Amino acid sequence: MYQIGKVSTKELALKLAEKNNQLTVEEFEKAIKVVMNDIAGGIERGERTEIRGFGTFSPVIYKPGTKRNPRTGDTLSTGYRGRVHFKPGKALKESIM
């Protein structure tokens, strides 16, 4: 069964190194960091990043607006805000279901 929670880069690299003896743990760590940095860089540039079989990461930008504090009734203006949307790929969905 799959463990739910956080997994560090080191733990992921150790698991990959156990299954694949061609690379060392340090090489797997470096590869994981390169992939994660490329995904983050694409999101920062506003680009959609796709990893076939795994999923798609895309930035969502919210326009400035006003919000209201329900407790005090005060209004405040907000600037541009963003978040990341992840859509799992077909292979990932099938492996989980």
Backbone atoms as SQL, in Angstrom:
CREATE TABLE atoms (id INTEGER PRIMARY KEY, chain TEXT, resi INTEGER, resn TEXT, atom TEXT, x REAL, y REAL, z REAL);
INSERT INTO atoms VALUES
  (1, 'A', 1, 'MET', 'N', 0.845, -1.183, 0.000),
  (2, 'A', 1, 'MET', 'CA', 0.000, 0.000, 0.000),
  (3, 'A', 1, 'MET', 'C', 0.882, 1.234, 0.000),
  (4, 'A', 2, 'TYR', 'N', 0.365, 2.326, -0.515),
  (5, 'A', 2, 'TYR', 'CA', 1.129, 3.568, -0.606),
  (6, 'A', 2, 'TYR', 'C', 1.064, 4.345, 0.693),
  (7, 'A', 3, 'GLN', 'N', 2.189, 4.937, 1.046),
  (8, 'A', 3, 'GLN', 'CA', 2.269, 5.743, 2.253),
  (9, 'A', 3, 'GLN', 'C', 1.791, 7.153, 1.927),
  (10, 'A', 4, 'ILE', 'N', 0.931, 7.690, 2.761),
  (11, 'A', 4, 'ILE', 'CA', 0.438, 9.046, 2.565),
  (12, 'A', 4, 'ILE', 'C', 1.257, 9.971, 3.449),
  (13, 'A', 5, 'GLY', 'N', 1.712, 11.055, 2.882),
  (14, 'A', 5, 'GLY', 'CA', 2.499, 12.016, 3.642),
  (15, 'A', 5, 'GLY', 'C', 3.634, 12.565, 2.809),
  (16, 'A', 6, 'LYS', 'N', 4.536, 13.217, 3.489),
  (17, 'A', 6, 'LYS', 'CA', 5.655, 13.846, 2.810),
  (18, 'A', 6, 'LYS', 'C', 6.784, 12.841, 2.590),
  (19, 'A', 7, 'VAL', 'N', 7.473, 12.996, 1.469),
  (20, 'A', 7, 'VAL', 'CA', 8.631, 12.165, 1.153),
  (21, 'A', 7, 'VAL', 'C', 9.758, 13.121, 0.792),
  (22, 'A', 8, 'SER', 'N', 10.893, 12.959, 1.435),
  (23, 'A', 8, 'SER', 'CA', 12.025, 13.835, 1.136),
  (24, 'A', 8, 'SER', 'C', 12.720, 13.372, -0.143),
  (25, 'A', 9, 'THR', 'N', 13.514, 14.260, -0.692),
  (26, 'A', 9, 'THR', 'CA', 14.278, 13.931, -1.889),
  (27, 'A', 9, 'THR', 'C', 15.206, 12.756, -1.622),
  (28, 'A', 10, 'LYS', 'N', 15.817, 12.754, -0.457),
  (29, 'A', 10, 'LYS', 'CA', 16.744, 11.680, -0.083),
  (30, 'A', 10, 'LYS', 'C', 16.013, 10.332, -0.023),
  (31, 'A', 11, 'GLU', 'N', 14.830, 10.303, 0.612),
  (32, 'A', 11, 'GLU', 'CA', 14.064, 9.060, 0.707),
  (33, 'A', 11, 'GLU', 'C', 13.659, 8.549, -0.673),
  (34, 'A', 12, 'LEU', 'N', 13.214, 9.462, -1.542),
  (35, 'A', 12, 'LEU', 'CA', 12.825, 9.076, -2.889),
  (36, 'A', 12, 'LEU', 'C', 14.035, 8.551, -3.664),
  (37, 'A', 13, 'ALA', 'N', 15.177, 9.217, -3.516),
  (38, 'A', 13, 'ALA', 'CA', 16.399, 8.770, -4.190),
  (39, 'A', 13, 'ALA', 'C', 16.829, 7.392, -3.688),
  (40, 'A', 14, 'LEU', 'N', 16.689, 7.147, -2.386),
  (41, 'A', 14, 'LEU', 'CA', 17.038, 5.828, -1.835),
  (42, 'A', 14, 'LEU', 'C', 16.157, 4.727, -2.421),
  (43, 'A', 15, 'LYS', 'N', 14.847, 4.997, -2.523),
  (44, 'A', 15, 'LYS', 'CA', 13.930, 4.003, -3.087),
  (45, 'A', 15, 'LYS', 'C', 14.239, 3.726, -4.550),
  (46, 'A', 16, 'LEU', 'N', 14.551, 4.789, -5.306),
  (47, 'A', 16, 'LEU', 'CA', 14.895, 4.602, -6.708),
  (48, 'A', 16, 'LEU', 'C', 16.208, 3.842, -6.874),
  (49, 'A', 17, 'ALA', 'N', 17.184, 4.138, -6.010),
  (50, 'A', 17, 'ALA', 'CA', 18.483, 3.468, -6.090),
  (51, 'A', 17, 'ALA', 'C', 18.366, 1.982, -5.746),
  (52, 'A', 18, 'GLU', 'N', 17.449, 1.642, -4.838),
  (53, 'A', 18, 'GLU', 'CA', 17.236, 0.231, -4.492),
  (54, 'A', 18, 'GLU', 'C', 16.706, -0.550, -5.692),
  (55, 'A', 19, 'LYS', 'N', 15.824, 0.092, -6.470),
  (56, 'A', 19, 'LYS', 'CA', 15.213, -0.595, -7.604),
  (57, 'A', 19, 'LYS', 'C', 16.094, -0.568, -8.851),
  (58, 'A', 20, 'ASN', 'N', 16.936, 0.455, -8.973),
  (59, 'A', 20, 'ASN', 'CA', 17.790, 0.611, -10.158),
  (60, 'A', 20, 'ASN', 'C', 19.235, 0.763, -9.713),
  (61, 'A', 21, 'ASN', 'N', 20.041, -0.242, -10.001),
  (62, 'A', 21, 'ASN', 'CA', 21.435, -0.228, -9.557),
  (63, 'A', 21, 'ASN', 'C', 22.370, 0.522, -10.488),
  (64, 'A', 22, 'GLN', 'N', 21.853, 1.098, -11.581),
  (65, 'A', 22, 'GLN', 'CA', 22.716, 1.784, -12.532),
  (66, 'A', 22, 'GLN', 'C', 23.233, 3.124, -12.006),
  (67, 'A', 23, 'LEU', 'N', 22.462, 3.788, -11.154),
  (68, 'A', 23, 'LEU', 'CA', 22.842, 5.104, -10.638),
  (69, 'A', 23, 'LEU', 'C', 22.974, 5.069, -9.121),
  (70, 'A', 24, 'THR', 'N', 23.756, 6.001, -8.591),
  (71, 'A', 24, 'THR', 'CA', 23.915, 6.103, -7.139),
  (72, 'A', 24, 'THR', 'C', 22.800, 6.960, -6.555),
  (73, 'A', 25, 'VAL', 'N', 22.706, 6.960, -5.240),
  (74, 'A', 25, 'VAL', 'CA', 21.705, 7.764, -4.545),
  (75, 'A', 25, 'VAL', 'C', 21.922, 9.244, -4.857),
  (76, 'A', 26, 'GLU', 'N', 23.178, 9.676, -4.873),
  (77, 'A', 26, 'GLU', 'CA', 23.490, 11.083, -5.141),
  (78, 'A', 26, 'GLU', 'C', 23.078, 11.488, -6.552),
  (79, 'A', 27, 'GLU', 'N', 23.258, 10.595, -7.518),
  (80, 'A', 27, 'GLU', 'CA', 22.858, 10.889, -8.898),
  (81, 'A', 27, 'GLU', 'C', 21.339, 10.980, -9.016),
  (82, 'A', 28, 'PHE', 'N', 20.634, 10.095, -8.310),
  (83, 'A', 28, 'PHE', 'CA', 19.173, 10.175, -8.307),
  (84, 'A', 28, 'PHE', 'C', 18.702, 11.472, -7.645),
  (85, 'A', 29, 'GLU', 'N', 19.337, 11.853, -6.546),
  (86, 'A', 29, 'GLU', 'CA', 18.977, 13.108, -5.880),
  (87, 'A', 29, 'GLU', 'C', 19.144, 14.291, -6.820),
  (88, 'A', 30, 'LYS', 'N', 20.263, 14.314, -7.527),
  (89, 'A', 30, 'LYS', 'CA', 20.537, 15.405, -8.461),
  (90, 'A', 30, 'LYS', 'C', 19.484, 15.436, -9.570),
  (91, 'A', 31, 'ALA', 'N', 19.118, 14.262, -10.089),
  (92, 'A', 31, 'ALA', 'CA', 18.112, 14.181, -11.147),
  (93, 'A', 31, 'ALA', 'C', 16.748, 14.660, -10.658),
  (94, 'A', 32, 'ILE', 'N', 16.377, 14.277, -9.443),
  (95, 'A', 32, 'ILE', 'CA', 15.092, 14.707, -8.871),
  (96, 'A', 32, 'ILE', 'C', 15.070, 16.223, -8.717),
  (97, 'A', 33, 'LYS', 'N', 16.171, 16.793, -8.221),
  (98, 'A', 33, 'LYS', 'CA', 16.235, 18.243, -8.038),
  (99, 'A', 33, 'LYS', 'C', 16.167, 18.990, -9.368),
  (100, 'A', 34, 'VAL', 'N', 16.790, 18.440, -10.403),
  (101, 'A', 34, 'VAL', 'CA', 16.731, 19.069, -11.729),
  (102, 'A', 34, 'VAL', 'C', 15.290, 19.096, -12.235),
  (103, 'A', 35, 'VAL', 'N', 14.583, 17.979, -12.105),
  (104, 'A', 35, 'VAL', 'CA', 13.191, 17.905, -12.557),
  (105, 'A', 35, 'VAL', 'C', 12.319, 18.874, -11.775),
  (106, 'A', 36, 'MET', 'N', 12.455, 18.885, -10.455),
  (107, 'A', 36, 'MET', 'CA', 11.632, 19.774, -9.629),
  (108, 'A', 36, 'MET', 'C', 11.920, 21.248, -9.925),
  (109, 'A', 37, 'ASN', 'N', 13.194, 21.588, -10.122),
  (110, 'A', 37, 'ASN', 'CA', 13.543, 22.970, -10.451),
  (111, 'A', 37, 'ASN', 'C', 12.994, 23.375, -11.815),
  (112, 'A', 38, 'ASP', 'N', 12.989, 22.458, -12.783),
  (113, 'A', 38, 'ASP', 'CA', 12.422, 22.754, -14.092),
  (114, 'A', 38, 'ASP', 'C', 10.914, 22.962, -14.015),
  (115, 'A', 39, 'ILE', 'N', 10.228, 22.163, -13.208),
  (116, 'A', 39, 'ILE', 'CA', 8.784, 22.341, -13.023),
  (117, 'A', 39, 'ILE', 'C', 8.514, 23.699, -12.369),
  (118, 'A', 40, 'ALA', 'N', 9.254, 24.016, -11.313),
  (119, 'A', 40, 'ALA', 'CA', 9.071, 25.292, -10.620),
  (120, 'A', 40, 'ALA', 'C', 9.392, 26.469, -11.538),
  (121, 'A', 41, 'GLY', 'N', 10.445, 26.348, -12.336),
  (122, 'A', 41, 'GLY', 'CA', 10.796, 27.417, -13.266),
  (123, 'A', 41, 'GLY', 'C', 9.717, 27.648, -14.303),
  (124, 'A', 42, 'GLY', 'N', 9.130, 26.573, -14.812),
  (125, 'A', 42, 'GLY', 'CA', 8.039, 26.703, -15.773),
  (126, 'A', 42, 'GLY', 'C', 6.828, 27.382, -15.170),
  (127, 'A', 43, 'ILE', 'N', 6.517, 27.049, -13.935),
  (128, 'A', 43, 'ILE', 'CA', 5.377, 27.676, -13.261),
  (129, 'A', 43, 'ILE', 'C', 5.640, 29.160, -13.041),
  (130, 'A', 44, 'GLU', 'N', 6.866, 29.509, -12.636),
  (131, 'A', 44, 'GLU', 'CA', 7.223, 30.915, -12.444),
  (132, 'A', 44, 'GLU', 'C', 7.093, 31.712, -13.737),
  (133, 'A', 45, 'ARG', 'N', 7.415, 31.092, -14.869),
  (134, 'A', 45, 'ARG', 'CA', 7.313, 31.767, -16.167),
  (135, 'A', 45, 'ARG', 'C', 5.886, 31.764, -16.704),
  (136, 'A', 46, 'GLY', 'N', 4.969, 31.094, -15.987),
  (137, 'A', 46, 'GLY', 'CA', 3.578, 31.038, -16.422),
  (138, 'A', 46, 'GLY', 'C', 3.318, 29.957, -17.450),
  (139, 'A', 47, 'GLU', 'N', 4.210, 28.978, -17.544),
  (140, 'A', 47, 'GLU', 'CA', 4.074, 27.913, -18.529),
  (141, 'A', 47, 'GLU', 'C', 3.454, 26.658, -17.921),
  (142, 'A', 48, 'ARG', 'N', 2.795, 25.900, -18.766),
  (143, 'A', 48, 'ARG', 'CA', 2.243, 24.608, -18.376),
  (144, 'A', 48, 'ARG', 'C', 3.346, 23.577, -18.536),
  (145, 'A', 49, 'THR', 'N', 3.547, 22.733, -17.523),
  (146, 'A', 49, 'THR', 'CA', 4.591, 21.719, -17.567),
  (147, 'A', 49, 'THR', 'C', 3.943, 20.342, -17.497),
  (148, 'A', 50, 'GLU', 'N', 4.266, 19.493, -18.468),
  (149, 'A', 50, 'GLU', 'CA', 3.652, 18.166, -18.532),
  (150, 'A', 50, 'GLU', 'C', 4.714, 17.088, -18.414),
  (151, 'A', 51, 'ILE', 'N', 4.436, 16.099, -17.586),
  (152, 'A', 51, 'ILE', 'CA', 5.259, 14.902, -17.496),
  (153, 'A', 51, 'ILE', 'C', 4.356, 13.763, -17.939),
  (154, 'A', 52, 'ARG', 'N', 4.637, 13.218, -19.113),
  (155, 'A', 52, 'ARG', 'CA', 3.773, 12.191, -19.698),
  (156, 'A', 52, 'ARG', 'C', 3.598, 11.013, -18.750),
  (157, 'A', 53, 'GLY', 'N', 2.362, 10.619, -18.568),
  (158, 'A', 53, 'GLY', 'CA', 2.044, 9.487, -17.706),
  (159, 'A', 53, 'GLY', 'C', 1.907, 9.866, -16.242),
  (160, 'A', 54, 'PHE', 'N', 2.443, 11.019, -15.859),
  (161, 'A', 54, 'PHE', 'CA', 2.371, 11.442, -14.459),
  (162, 'A', 54, 'PHE', 'C', 1.313, 12.519, -14.280),
  (163, 'A', 55, 'GLY', 'N', 1.451, 13.631, -15.015),
  (164, 'A', 55, 'GLY', 'CA', 0.463, 14.680, -14.894),
  (165, 'A', 55, 'GLY', 'C', 0.955, 16.010, -15.423),
  (166, 'A', 56, 'THR', 'N', 0.122, 17.039, -15.234),
  (167, 'A', 56, 'THR', 'CA', 0.394, 18.369, -15.745),
  (168, 'A', 56, 'THR', 'C', 0.317, 19.381, -14.610),
  (169, 'A', 57, 'PHE', 'N', 1.319, 20.266, -14.551),
  (170, 'A', 57, 'PHE', 'CA', 1.342, 21.363, -13.597),
  (171, 'A', 57, 'PHE', 'C', 1.086, 22.651, -14.370),
  (172, 'A', 58, 'SER', 'N', 0.118, 23.447, -13.930),
  (173, 'A', 58, 'SER', 'CA', -0.128, 24.707, -14.617),
  (174, 'A', 58, 'SER', 'C', -0.445, 25.787, -13.580),
  (175, 'A', 59, 'PRO', 'N', 0.062, 27.012, -13.824),
  (176, 'A', 59, 'PRO', 'CA', -0.201, 28.104, -12.884),
  (177, 'A', 59, 'PRO', 'C', -1.590, 28.690, -13.105),
  (178, 'A', 60, 'VAL', 'N', -2.211, 29.112, -12.032),
  (179, 'A', 60, 'VAL', 'CA', -3.496, 29.795, -12.079),
  (180, 'A', 60, 'VAL', 'C', -3.300, 31.135, -11.385),
  (181, 'A', 61, 'ILE', 'N', -3.599, 32.234, -12.089),
  (182, 'A', 61, 'ILE', 'CA', -3.406, 33.579, -11.546),
  (183, 'A', 61, 'ILE', 'C', -4.771, 34.190, -11.260),
  (184, 'A', 62, 'TYR', 'N', -4.942, 34.696, -10.050),
  (185, 'A', 62, 'TYR', 'CA', -6.160, 35.387, -9.662),
  (186, 'A', 62, 'TYR', 'C', -5.933, 36.882, -9.754),
  (187, 'A', 63, 'LYS', 'N', -6.888, 37.605, -10.332),
  (188, 'A', 63, 'LYS', 'CA', -6.774, 39.046, -10.510),
  (189, 'A', 63, 'LYS', 'C', -6.968, 39.766, -9.176),
  (190, 'A', 64, 'PRO', 'N', -6.468, 41.012, -9.093),
  (191, 'A', 64, 'PRO', 'CA', -6.667, 41.785, -7.867),
  (192, 'A', 64, 'PRO', 'C', -8.156, 42.017, -7.610),
  (193, 'A', 65, 'GLY', 'N', -8.491, 42.148, -6.368),
  (194, 'A', 65, 'GLY', 'CA', -9.884, 42.382, -6.009),
  (195, 'A', 65, 'GLY', 'C', -9.981, 42.883, -4.577),
  (196, 'A', 66, 'THR', 'N', -11.171, 42.889, -4.053),
  (197, 'A', 66, 'THR', 'CA', -11.373, 43.303, -2.669),
  (198, 'A', 66, 'THR', 'C', -11.946, 42.130, -1.895),
  (199, 'A', 67, 'LYS', 'N', -11.530, 42.023, -0.663),
  (200, 'A', 67, 'LYS', 'CA', -12.016, 40.988, 0.242),
  (201, 'A', 67, 'LYS', 'C', -12.608, 41.672, 1.460),
  (202, 'A', 68, 'ARG', 'N', -13.478, 40.959, 2.150),
  (203, 'A', 68, 'ARG', 'CA', -14.134, 41.522, 3.316),
  (204, 'A', 68, 'ARG', 'C', -13.891, 40.623, 4.512),
  (205, 'A', 69, 'ASN', 'N', -13.515, 41.245, 5.643),
  (206, 'A', 69, 'ASN', 'CA', -13.346, 40.516, 6.890),
  (207, 'A', 69, 'ASN', 'C', -14.733, 40.330, 7.500),
  (208, 'A', 70, 'PRO', 'N', -15.226, 39.094, 7.613),
  (209, 'A', 70, 'PRO', 'CA', -16.587, 38.885, 8.113),
  (210, 'A', 70, 'PRO', 'C', -16.764, 39.281, 9.577),
  (211, 'A', 71, 'ARG', 'N', -15.696, 39.238, 10.352),
  (212, 'A', 71, 'ARG', 'CA', -15.795, 39.567, 11.767),
  (213, 'A', 71, 'ARG', 'C', -15.945, 41.073, 11.990),
  (214, 'A', 72, 'THR', 'N', -15.116, 41.867, 11.303),
  (215, 'A', 72, 'THR', 'CA', -15.122, 43.317, 11.512),
  (216, 'A', 72, 'THR', 'C', -15.863, 44.078, 10.434),
  (217, 'A', 73, 'GLY', 'N', -16.049, 43.467, 9.261),
  (218, 'A', 73, 'GLY', 'CA', -16.711, 44.147, 8.162),
  (219, 'A', 73, 'GLY', 'C', -15.769, 45.011, 7.341),
  (220, 'A', 74, 'ASP', 'N', -14.497, 45.084, 7.725),
  (221, 'A', 74, 'ASP', 'CA', -13.529, 45.883, 6.977),
  (222, 'A', 74, 'ASP', 'C', -13.251, 45.242, 5.624),
  (223, 'A', 75, 'THR', 'N', -12.974, 46.083, 4.632),
  (224, 'A', 75, 'THR', 'CA', -12.600, 45.572, 3.322),
  (225, 'A', 75, 'THR', 'C', -11.124, 45.881, 3.076),
  (226, 'A', 76, 'LEU', 'N', -10.490, 45.026, 2.337),
  (227, 'A', 76, 'LEU', 'CA', -9.105, 45.262, 1.974),
  (228, 'A', 76, 'LEU', 'C', -8.894, 44.802, 0.544),
  (229, 'A', 77, 'SER', 'N', -7.945, 45.430, -0.125),
  (230, 'A', 77, 'SER', 'CA', -7.685, 45.068, -1.514),
  (231, 'A', 77, 'SER', 'C', -6.559, 44.048, -1.569),
  (232, 'A', 78, 'THR', 'N', -6.681, 43.147, -2.512),
  (233, 'A', 78, 'THR', 'CA', -5.661, 42.119, -2.694),
  (234, 'A', 78, 'THR', 'C', -5.013, 42.317, -4.053),
  (235, 'A', 79, 'GLY', 'N', -3.768, 41.938, -4.160),
  (236, 'A', 79, 'GLY', 'CA', -3.053, 42.012, -5.429),
  (237, 'A', 79, 'GLY', 'C', -3.242, 40.732, -6.214),
  (238, 'A', 80, 'TYR', 'N', -2.427, 40.566, -7.235),
  (239, 'A', 80, 'TYR', 'CA', -2.455, 39.323, -7.995),
  (240, 'A', 80, 'TYR', 'C', -2.025, 38.181, -7.087),
  (241, 'A', 81, 'ARG', 'N', -2.722, 37.079, -7.181),
  (242, 'A', 81, 'ARG', 'CA', -2.382, 35.899, -6.399),
  (243, 'A', 81, 'ARG', 'C', -2.319, 34.721, -7.341),
  (244, 'A', 82, 'GLY', 'N', -1.577, 33.707, -6.948),
  (245, 'A', 82, 'GLY', 'CA', -1.469, 32.545, -7.811),
  (246, 'A', 82, 'GLY', 'C', -1.437, 31.254, -7.027),
  (247, 'A', 83, 'ARG', 'N', -1.665, 30.185, -7.726),
  (248, 'A', 83, 'ARG', 'CA', -1.554, 28.843, -7.166),
  (249, 'A', 83, 'ARG', 'C', -1.214, 27.905, -8.301),
  (250, 'A', 84, 'VAL', 'N', -0.881, 26.684, -7.962),
  (251, 'A', 84, 'VAL', 'CA', -0.524, 25.683, -8.964),
  (252, 'A', 84, 'VAL', 'C', -1.646, 24.653, -9.039),
  (253, 'A', 85, 'HIS', 'N', -2.050, 24.361, -10.248),
  (254, 'A', 85, 'HIS', 'CA', -3.060, 23.329, -10.467),
  (255, 'A', 85, 'HIS', 'C', -2.351, 22.086, -11.002),
  (256, 'A', 86, 'PHE', 'N', -2.642, 20.923, -10.409),
  (257, 'A', 86, 'PHE', 'CA', -2.075, 19.662, -10.871),
  (258, 'A', 86, 'PHE', 'C', -3.196, 18.778, -11.369),
  (259, 'A', 87, 'LYS', 'N', -3.040, 18.300, -12.594),
  (260, 'A', 87, 'LYS', 'CA', -4.001, 17.358, -13.166),
  (261, 'A', 87, 'LYS', 'C', -3.263, 16.047, -13.399),
  (262, 'A', 88, 'PRO', 'N', -3.641, 14.982, -12.694),
  (263, 'A', 88, 'PRO', 'CA', -2.939, 13.701, -12.866),
  (264, 'A', 88, 'PRO', 'C', -3.151, 13.129, -14.262),
  (265, 'A', 89, 'GLY', 'N', -2.124, 12.449, -14.758),
  (266, 'A', 89, 'GLY', 'CA', -2.192, 11.809, -16.059),
  (267, 'A', 89, 'GLY', 'C', -2.936, 10.487, -16.003),
  (268, 'A', 90, 'LYS', 'N', -3.228, 9.952, -17.170),
  (269, 'A', 90, 'LYS', 'CA', -4.005, 8.712, -17.266),
  (270, 'A', 90, 'LYS', 'C', -3.304, 7.545, -16.572),
  (271, 'A', 91, 'ALA', 'N', -1.988, 7.403, -16.799),
  (272, 'A', 91, 'ALA', 'CA', -1.249, 6.284, -16.199),
  (273, 'A', 91, 'ALA', 'C', -1.232, 6.391, -14.664),
  (274, 'A', 92, 'LEU', 'N', -1.088, 7.602, -14.127),
  (275, 'A', 92, 'LEU', 'CA', -1.099, 7.792, -12.681),
  (276, 'A', 92, 'LEU', 'C', -2.475, 7.455, -12.108),
  (277, 'A', 93, 'LYS', 'N', -3.522, 7.904, -12.773),
  (278, 'A', 93, 'LYS', 'CA', -4.882, 7.597, -12.322),
  (279, 'A', 93, 'LYS', 'C', -5.123, 6.090, -12.287),
  (280, 'A', 94, 'GLU', 'N', -4.683, 5.409, -13.342),
  (281, 'A', 94, 'GLU', 'CA', -4.901, 3.972, -13.429),
  (282, 'A', 94, 'GLU', 'C', -4.100, 3.208, -12.382),
  (283, 'A', 95, 'SER', 'N', -2.897, 3.696, -12.053),
  (284, 'A', 95, 'SER', 'CA', -2.079, 2.992, -11.055),
  (285, 'A', 95, 'SER', 'C', -2.623, 3.172, -9.641),
  (286, 'A', 96, 'ILE', 'N', -3.349, 4.255, -9.417),
  (287, 'A', 96, 'ILE', 'CA', -3.910, 4.511, -8.089),
  (288, 'A', 96, 'ILE', 'C', -5.246, 3.805, -7.913),
  (289, 'A', 97, 'MET', 'N', -6.028, 3.749, -8.956),
  (290, 'A', 97, 'MET', 'CA', -7.380, 3.163, -8.857),
  (291, 'A', 97, 'MET', 'C', -7.333, 1.667, -8.821);
